[in-house]
Amino acid sequence: MALRFGADVCTAKTDYGTVLLDQRSGEYWELNPTATLVVDTLMAGGDEAAATAAVAEAFDVDPDHARADVGALVEQLRAGGLIR
């Protein structure tokens, strides 16, 4: 599943990850480096399995834990109306 932000969502990379701004609500979301890796992988056309593998490798975490974190992040972004 390729991830795409809504037209009203601006992104900016920082030294600490990525910041998202929902221009409709004025809410900011700050993504840590792990979440940034997930979003970057999905935006590049990867699916949740690819994002899980990237997180498990980059941060040396258990794949089951990485899979749960990736799924939770995607669900939070959906619930916040940031992705389509």
Helices and strands as residue ranges (DSSP letters): E 9-14, E 17-22, E 27-31, H 33-43, H 48-59, H 63-79
